[in-house]
Amino acid sequence: MKTIYHILVFSFLFVSCSSDDANGDTVGTEEPINVQEQKLIATWNLTNFEFIQERGVVKSGILETPLTFTSKGSDYNFTYKFSDNPKKSESEGSFTIKSSATVGPQETPIEDEVISTNGEVVEGAWELLEGNKIQIIESGETKVFEIITLSDSTLQMRTESLNEDDVDLDDTMAADIDLELEGYYVFTFMK
């Protein structure tokens, strides 16, 4: 199930959401931070990856059933580097994504996905945008992320909000079932 990860996740890394704690957990949305470019330029070690669901429902005719989608990283051996002169982003290593979908009382594990740097992660020229947004341009395609937290030791980013068009779970559903899912991915890095 290539979707969620390659299309979205690594539509690439990061962008806004909240603040962090020592465990890399996320909390509620806060005001945008003012990103200092010099703090961003470093090699960052991935310590947490997760999908934050904002809404989920499965519709079949007039019936609606709650949908919960979870996606969490593990086995982190992944670094992401922002360099200056030229402004370039690069990644190295891999990590595992464990996902599951629960429709009503039925949980369905989704095959673990190992994400590696073999062309599955967006790399390319980067540029800071308004306030806490960053864009990465790879092969003419622009990906925008929001920086949630940036300190001397922690970088937390999130993708823009995703919907069912971005998260390809429909191939596992019957033709008469409509999936509605919205959320975003959060990445936490430490130096």
Secondary structure, DSSP 8 states (H G I E B T S, - for coil): --HIIIIIGGG-----S----TT----S--------HHHH-EEEEEEEEEEEEEEEEEEETTEEEEEEEEEEEEEEEEEEEEETTTTEEEEEEEEEEEEEEEETTEEEEEEEEEEETTT-S--EEEEE-STTEEEEEETTEEEEEEEEEE-SSEEEEEE--EETTTS--GGGS-TT-EEEEEEEEEEEEE-
